[in-house]
Every structure is written in structure tokens, then in C-alpha cells.
Amino acid sequence: MAELATYEGAATIEKVASLCRRRGFVYPSSDIYGGLGSAYDYGHYGVLLKQNVKAAWQRSLAQERDDVVLLDSTIILNPKVWVASGHVGGFSDPLIDCRTCKQRFRADHIATAQCGKRPSKPPGGTPDCDLTEAREFNLMFETYLGPMHETADKVYLRPETAQGIFINFKNVTSSLRVKPPFGIAQIGKSFRNEITPGNFLFRTREFEQMEMEFFVPPGEAQHWFEFWVNARRQWYLDLGLRESHLRVRAHDVDELSHYSSGTSDLEYLFPIGWSELEGIANRGDFDLRAHAEHSGTKLEWIGQDERYVPHVIEPAAGADRAALSFLVDAYDEEEVGGEPRVVLRFHPRLAPVKVAVLPLVGKDEGLVGKARPLYEDLRRAMSAEYDDSASIGKRYRRQDEIGTPWALTIDHQTLEDDTVTIRDRDSLAQERIPIAGARELLLDRLEQPWHPRP
Ligand code: GAP
């Protein structure tokens, strides 16, 4: 299949951000105070969506495998961790300031950046531009432990969840039944003082990561690297991302991080172009050796007749960036019966709400008497919503815009034969099903494979 050059579909980052705000997925943070650059708060549906993304990740890694265990380490670690990991010395981006327009640019992105003056040119492109030399700018947020702001108390908000895993290697191997190859997976917030955040949830300064460190015998590293590149690619496809918009890109040698002997990015074709969704790195024994050296604690695997420092394969994903890719991929516009329809065609397992229960006439006691018990039964098993306001058409549109895959409508026939119509978000097909089997039918559909539109 020839690779696409530009995003195909109705989505733009702006349209998705606007829908997210209008429908209660994501709001600009600190809105009433004028916002805070590139920071976002998740509303009700956004919380549910991101929870579903994280749950799907955890399910595929920990629940459906027997060689991965979980961890939740602290955000603030002993600062020596970041010296050993190389972050204090080297987690920086080259920064250039313009003394005239006061804009800041990443030196490695300057060719594609826009100068602050109008008409916009690349920085340095106008006679007024007055650029500084590039300086290294460390991306770690600093804070202080305790009341005294003294150098000795300086700590960092973690810029990745990975290091919390490496420093727990000994705890995990001595307390749980694990043996290489095995993984430790962690979901949690990370913080980077990005010079150029932007594109909505794509790059923010506070974000959530989903990382796994998979510890393997050194001779098996290449095998497991390839395994995890394929497995992680398949995870996105199984959750509905269009295959035409997903690719694997191996890093060139000069792109590799200091710890990596091989990295492949999974890239998604966002409306802003092909961009990193997740990185899978072969970190070798860099981290365990570095922490062993700096802490004085041996970090190795000791088996019956073997002893070695495992190598590490790391699939490192972002929960917010993954959620953005699912939002963008799901976003669609079409015309139905002469009316425009915006719909989020989420995989049902990712959809914030699985089913809406809609009495055809909200004030009809007979219909409500059937609809409420059905809703209360369904919500025990899945995220469900009851809506008896506005016309049925408006209620369908609202559910389409939050991506609810199924709507159950209770009408006058329900009073006669205890059946309801089930409306499919994507095909708009409606069929009658008995109320008694509705819950099992939906639970069964949630387990079925699902395919995005062609
Ligand atoms: N431990 C390796 C590591 O952190 P990374 O490529 O820097 O690797 C992994 O980050 C993933 O975390 C990225 O692929 C992306 O999904 C997410 N991520 C990184 N920086 C981010 C940011 N500023 N905003 C949102 N997501 C980010």
C-alpha cells in the first residue's frame, strides 16, 4: 500500500478541539483566568475516554499476558535518579530567543518555525530579527522538598515514568514471581517544560505516559524488540486506528537517544502530518547498569545457574496523545437526511458511553417506567446514559457527537411486547430486540472485533 502524504478525513486539530470543548471532553485549563499555555483539563467524557485508553493498554499488557506486572511509583524521586539516568546532564533542547519579538524557538525546529512579526517569516528572516545563540535548556521541572528552597532540597517532577521502574527492579524481582523475559508496566503523569508545546493534546507540559520496561536475556533483545513493535502496532489497529494512517519508522543512528541502540516510532498521520505516537526502544543494559553504579546496589538477574544484567525493550506511549489519535481518527462529518451530522466513530471499547437509553416521549410515564429500569440494569455493567430531553433526533445527534455506539429507544410498541429498537451509530440501522436480552447483547458486542470505516 502506498503511504499517504496527507491526512484523509474531515478532522482538523481545531475542529476536534472545538468539539471536545463543546461536548465536555477537554477544556482549556485555568480558562476563567485566561488559560495557561497548552494545558488542558479533561471533562466528563474526556475522563471516560482516557480511562478507556489506559484500561485497554493495561488489559493488553498485564491482564491478557502472564509475564507483565504493574507498578505505580512516585512522581518525585530521589534526585540522584535523574543524575544516573542522564536527565540532569542531558535532557535538554537547544533554545534560541529572539530579542525583538521575545519568541522562543527550538533550534532544531527553526527552519519550520514562524517569526513573531507579521508577515510571518522563519526566525532570522526579517531585518528586525535579533536571535541569540542556541543554548541548552533542560526540560525538567524543578521544585523543592520541604519549606526551605535550598539547593540541597531541589527535586524534579519526573519527565518519564520509566526511571521509577528501573529503580524498583530489585523490589519487583525479589517480591513477585517474575523471571526474564518479563515486563513492569506503569501509567502515570510526566512533566516536561517543553519549549514549543502545541497542537492541542499532542504536546503539553503535563501529560500521562503508559510505559513498560520489558527485561530480557541479552541474546533475546532483538527478538523482543521486533515482537513489541508489532504488538504495539496491532494494539492501535485493534482499537480502530486506520491502518493507512499508522506506520512504523525506524530512527536513524543520529536520532537515537543516549540510552538506545535501536528505536522505532509508531507514527500516526495526524492532520498536522506524520507524528510520533509511541516509541519502542532497545535500551540495552544502560539503565540497570547506570543505577547499579550510582546507587551501589547490584541490579541483575540471578537464576539457578545464571547471573546477568537484563537488556530492556521499552514501549513508551502517551495516554493523551493516544486519546488524541483516537479522537482524530474517529471524527467524521456527513449528511443524513439533508442535515449535517458530526460523529465520533470510536471503537465501542473506547467510547465514553456505550449505550444511551431514550424514551421516545420523555414525559410518558409508561415509557419512562420501562426505560429507567432498563437503564439502571445496563449501567451496572457498562457506562450508560439516560436522556429524555429534546426531540429524539437531537438526542441521537448528541450521542453521535460523543461517539456512543448504540442507542436503545423505548416506544409504544415496547409497552405491548417488551422490545426496544437498537440504533447503530455507524450504519444508522435500527432493529428490534427484546429488553430481556439487551444487556447480554451489548456485552457480547463489546467483546467482538470492530473495524473502522473503509
Ligand atoms: N521513556 C521513554 C520516553 O519517555 P518519549 O518518546 O520521550 O520516550 C514517550 O515519550 C511518549 O510519551 C511519546 O511517544 C508521546 O506519546 C508521549 N509524550 C512525550 N512527550 C509528550 C508531551 N510533551 N505531551 C504529550 N505526550 C508526550
Boltz pocket constraint, residues with backbone or C-beta under 6 A from the ligand:
constraints:
  - pocket:
      binder: B
      contacts: [[A, 159], [A, 160], [A, 161], [A, 162], [A, 192], [A, 194], [A, 201], [A, 202], [A, 203], [A, 204], [A, 205], [A, 206], [A, 207], [A, 208], [A, 209], [A, 211], [A, 276], [A, 277], [A, 278], [A, 279], [A, 314], [A, 316], [A, 317], [A, 318], [A, 319], [A, 320], [A, 321], [A, 322]]
      max_distance: 6.0
